[in-house]
Amino acid sequence: MSESGRERAFHVSWDQFHRDARALAWRLAETGPYAAIVGIARGGLVPAAIVARELNLRVVECVSVVSYEHTTQEGPPKIVKPIAPEIVRGEGEGVLIIDDLVDTGATARVVRALLPKAHFACVYAKPLGRPHVDTFMTEVSQDTWIYFPWDLGLAFQAPIAEKKE
């Protein structure tokens, strides 16, 4: 939360998200090769699909970690869908982990513990989460709430000057 008591809002369109995920893939092309990709469900599934396409990865896996209920953090992260044993077996060597956002790093720490040798990348990163990922595309402030395109519908947006009042 910011000092004024309000969070900043960052609304990401489908076009912007696709551009940012492709830009992340460009960055990751230099760090491979990778044999598999693991998307962190749910938010990491969309960028994982985009990066898998761009890097021509056919082994696509996911892990589901629950740490939020709507917009509030609900205790420690819990794995509700584990990673396939054949991916975990090599501690993540040759594996690329993808998420949409690293916020505090809580989810990243859980997944990193399962795949310590994997390369962890996300599209957006907040300062508290940055140390827990290897590659990210865009940094946003810790007090920013990102509204992803799958969370939004088309609606009127008041001008920024009116929102400050």
MOFENPE-V728584 format. One record per backbone hydrogen bond with DSSP energy under -0.5 kcal/mol. NH is the residue of the N-H (numbers start at 0). CO is the residue of the C=O. Records with the same first field share a line. If there is no record, write none. Layout:
NH = CO + CO
This chain:
1 = 5
4 = 1
7 = 142
9 = 144
11 = 9 + 146
12 = 10
16 = 12
17 = 13
18 = 14
19 = 15
20 = 16
21 = 17
22 = 18
23 = 19
24 = 20
25 = 21
26 = 22
27 = 23
28 = 24
29 = 25 + 26
30 = 27
31 = 27
34 = 93
35 = 93
36 = 58
37 = 95
38 = 60
39 = 97
40 = 38 + 62
43 = 39
44 = 41
46 = 42
47 = 43
48 = 44
49 = 45
50 = 46
51 = 47
52 = 48
53 = 49
54 = 50
55 = 52
56 = 51
59 = 57
60 = 36
62 = 38
63 = 80
64 = 40 + 62
65 = 77
66 = 64
68 = 71
70 = 68
71 = 68
73 = 66
74 = 72
77 = 65
79 = 63 + 77
80 = 63
86 = 83
87 = 83
88 = 84
89 = 86
90 = 87
91 = 86
92 = 89
94 = 91
95 = 35
96 = 94 + 118
97 = 37
98 = 120
101 = 123
102 = 100
108 = 104
109 = 105
110 = 106
111 = 107
112 = 108
113 = 109 + 110
114 = 110
116 = 90
117 = 90 + 114
118 = 94
119 = 117
120 = 96 + 118
121 = 134
122 = 98
123 = 99
124 = 137
125 = 101
126 = 139
128 = 102 + 125
129 = 125
130 = 126
131 = 128
132 = 129
133 = 119
134 = 119
136 = 121 + 122
137 = 122
139 = 124
143 = 140
144 = 7
145 = 143
146 = 9 + 144
147 = 145
150 = 147
151 = 148
161 = 158
162 = 158 + 159
163 = 159
164 = 161
